Amino acid sequence: MPHASRPLFGPEHQSFRDQVRRFCEREIAPHHTDWEAAHGVPRELWRRAGELGLLCAWLPEADGGPGADLLYDLIVCEELGRIGATGPGFPLHSVIVAPYIAHHGTPALKARLLPGMASGERIGAIAMTEPGTGSDLARIRTRAERDGDHWVIHGQKTFITNGHHADVVVVACKTEPERGARGVSLFVVTADTPGFSRGRQLHKIGQHAQDTAELFFDGVRVPADHQLGEANQGFRYLMRELAQERLLVSVQCQARAEAAFEGTVRYTQQRQAFGQRVADFQNTRFQLAGLWAELQAGRAYCDQLIARHLDGGLDAVDASAGKLWHSELLGRVTDTCLQLHGGYGYMAEYPIARAYVDARIERIYAGTSEIMKEVIARAVCDQPAP
Ligand SMILES: Cc1cc2nc3c(=O)[nH]c(=O)nc-3n(C[C@H](O)[C@H](O)[C@H](O)COP(=O)(O)OP(=O)(O)OC[C@H]3O[C@@H](n4cnc5c(N)ncnc54)[C@H](O)[C@@H]3O)c2cc1C
């Protein structure tokens, strides 16, 4: 697919992309099916990625990171999307979890945890969702109570990406339950803390190589400096950091949609029906032409969102609109592309079949499409009309 030039990326980004692409093609793609069966990727892969500077690339050298910029992490996300890899939870680790610690952790906590996250020795996860609530985070029930120099955490989380392997978990807890959203605080729990345990690996309909787990906190005692930022400000921090999380979903959806499209062009050029290529039917041509136009729009929109974020101007509404639009784009693209594969599109060994089921979660996690519409509608409908 001919891509419009992407002025956001300089030559140094391009050579990094080439390096990541080689890594993905050699060290991820050939093993991904095995990892789908194992419901996770080996730890060694994380260490390799760390060695190559593929983790927490944005993290300043002073904090133990490579000291590059966020575009490098987004390149990793795009290249994983390009090969349809869902197993390596690098983007969540680098772009979502590490920033909470880097932005809100004490110097001592950062020094203890961040170098290991950049090297791949420590895997990160974020635990907000609970069995009883996901969209309505103000209703979480996991409690943290102060006890001298420690906090003691009781509760349960579910659907946690990287959960089975995580060494470092950012946990949203209630510190003043009666205050609703104003009583939420964030804590870091390391997996070696007594009282922390993991439940079963959750069996999903897609993204099989990604490890998704339940986590339990049974009187987990963490030192006071494991609290991120100020007490009862957790909801504010979540709302601020969620803009970057939602941007990441836009980036990964656009990359996955482009990959599904390109694979479908190749397939329809090879497959014959009624004495001609499937790509020769007018229906196929029009479907692909329509998707191509949508992908061009999606690319321009995505890069505009990235540019605004790098300038510090991406707010919650813009990020939510992007997440809504790109996750729904991916759904449309994978559905149409699967149809153009005919019955082979329904066979699990075909990349488009996996892309189709893998895509479905994008409209749910990091805030559902309905919640994205709520966020946008508040800005659109509750402000005085221009
Ligand atoms: C594979 C996977 C990975 C995940 N990874 C993580 C992770 O790493 N960390 C983490 O904390 N969470 C994670 N999640 C959880 C995910 O973010 C939640 O599932 C999601 O936010 C929705 O919450 P819920 O499942 O409780 O659905 P609910 O909140 O129960 O929603 C059910 C339905 O009601 C709708 N709804 C809810 N409120 C409103 C409203 N106000 N207006 C209109 N409709 C509404 C929703 O849109 C949805 O359609 C993951 C989930 C999955 C499946």
The ligand as a MOL file (V3000), in Angstrom:
LIG
                    3D

  0  0  0     0  0            999 V3000
M  V30 BEGIN CTAB
M  V30 COUNTS 53 58 0 0 0
M  V30 BEGIN ATOM
M  V30 1 C -8.2410 -8.6820 26.8500 0
M  V30 2 C -8.4720 -7.6110 27.8610 0
M  V30 3 C -7.3940 -6.9130 28.3830 0
M  V30 4 C -7.6050 -5.9520 29.3790 0
M  V30 5 N -6.5260 -5.3530 29.9640 0
M  V30 6 C -6.7220 -4.5940 31.0720 0
M  V30 7 C -5.6060 -4.1430 31.8630 0
M  V30 8 O -4.4300 -4.3980 31.5330 0
M  V30 9 N -5.8770 -3.4320 32.9850 0
M  V30 10 C -7.1350 -3.1280 33.3920 0
M  V30 11 O -7.3030 -2.4900 34.4160 0
M  V30 12 N -8.2040 -3.5300 32.6530 0
M  V30 13 C -8.0250 -4.2610 31.5210 0
M  V30 14 N -9.1120 -4.7170 30.8040 0
M  V30 15 C -10.4490 -4.3570 31.2420 0
M  V30 16 C -11.1700 -3.4060 30.2990 0
M  V30 17 O -10.5900 -2.1270 30.3410 0
M  V30 18 C -12.6460 -3.4230 30.7100 0
M  V30 19 O -13.1600 -4.7000 30.3420 0
M  V30 20 C -13.4480 -2.3160 30.0490 0
M  V30 21 O -13.0590 -1.0500 30.5500 0
M  V30 22 C -14.9620 -2.4910 30.2530 0
M  V30 23 O -15.2830 -2.7400 31.5830 0
M  V30 24 P -16.2250 -3.9980 31.9640 0
M  V30 25 O -15.6530 -5.2010 31.3010 0
M  V30 26 O -16.3840 -4.0290 33.4280 0
M  V30 27 O -17.6100 -3.6720 31.2560 0
M  V30 28 P -18.8150 -2.8400 31.9000 0
M  V30 29 O -18.2870 -1.5820 32.4840 0
M  V30 30 O -19.5950 -3.7500 32.7700 0
M  V30 31 O -19.6580 -2.4910 30.6030 0
M  V30 32 C -20.6580 -3.3630 30.0370 0
M  V30 33 C -21.3390 -2.5960 28.8980 0
M  V30 34 O -21.9960 -1.4460 29.4350 0
M  V30 35 C -21.5810 -0.3180 28.7200 0
M  V30 36 N -21.5590 0.8590 29.5930 0
M  V30 37 C -20.9740 0.9970 30.8060 0
M  V30 38 N -21.1470 2.2340 31.2700 0
M  V30 39 C -21.8430 2.9100 30.3250 0
M  V30 40 C -22.3290 4.2360 30.2050 0
M  V30 41 N -22.0900 5.1740 31.1380 0
M  V30 42 N -23.0290 4.5800 29.0840 0
M  V30 43 C -23.2560 3.6730 28.1120 0
M  V30 44 N -22.8250 2.3930 28.1690 0
M  V30 45 C -22.1220 2.0290 29.2550 0
M  V30 46 C -20.1750 -0.6390 28.2400 0
M  V30 47 O -19.7940 0.2010 27.1600 0
M  V30 48 C -20.3540 -2.1020 27.8470 0
M  V30 49 O -20.9270 -2.1700 26.5660 0
M  V30 50 C -8.9190 -5.6470 29.7850 0
M  V30 51 C -10.0010 -6.3330 29.2320 0
M  V30 52 C -9.8040 -7.3140 28.3010 0
M  V30 53 C -10.9840 -8.0830 27.8100 0
M  V30 END ATOM
M  V30 BEGIN BOND
M  V30 1 1 1 2
M  V30 2 1 2 3
M  V30 3 2 2 52
M  V30 4 2 3 4
M  V30 5 1 4 5
M  V30 6 1 4 50
M  V30 7 2 5 6
M  V30 8 1 6 7
M  V30 9 1 6 13
M  V30 10 2 7 8
M  V30 11 1 7 9
M  V30 12 1 9 10
M  V30 13 2 10 11
M  V30 14 1 10 12
M  V30 15 2 12 13
M  V30 16 1 13 14
M  V30 17 1 14 15
M  V30 18 1 14 50
M  V30 19 1 15 16
M  V30 20 1 16 17
M  V30 21 1 16 18
M  V30 22 1 18 19
M  V30 23 1 18 20
M  V30 24 1 20 21
M  V30 25 1 20 22
M  V30 26 1 22 23
M  V30 27 1 23 24
M  V30 28 2 24 25
M  V30 29 1 24 26
M  V30 30 1 24 27
M  V30 31 1 27 28
M  V30 32 2 28 29
M  V30 33 1 28 30
M  V30 34 1 28 31
M  V30 35 1 31 32
M  V30 36 1 32 33
M  V30 37 1 33 34
M  V30 38 1 33 48
M  V30 39 1 34 35
M  V30 40 1 35 36
M  V30 41 1 35 46
M  V30 42 1 36 37
M  V30 43 1 36 45
M  V30 44 2 37 38
M  V30 45 1 38 39
M  V30 46 1 39 40
M  V30 47 2 39 45
M  V30 48 1 40 41
M  V30 49 2 40 42
M  V30 50 1 42 43
M  V30 51 2 43 44
M  V30 52 1 44 45
M  V30 53 1 46 47
M  V30 54 1 46 48
M  V30 55 1 48 49
M  V30 56 2 50 51
M  V30 57 1 51 52
M  V30 58 1 52 53
M  V30 END BOND
M  V30 END CTAB
M  END
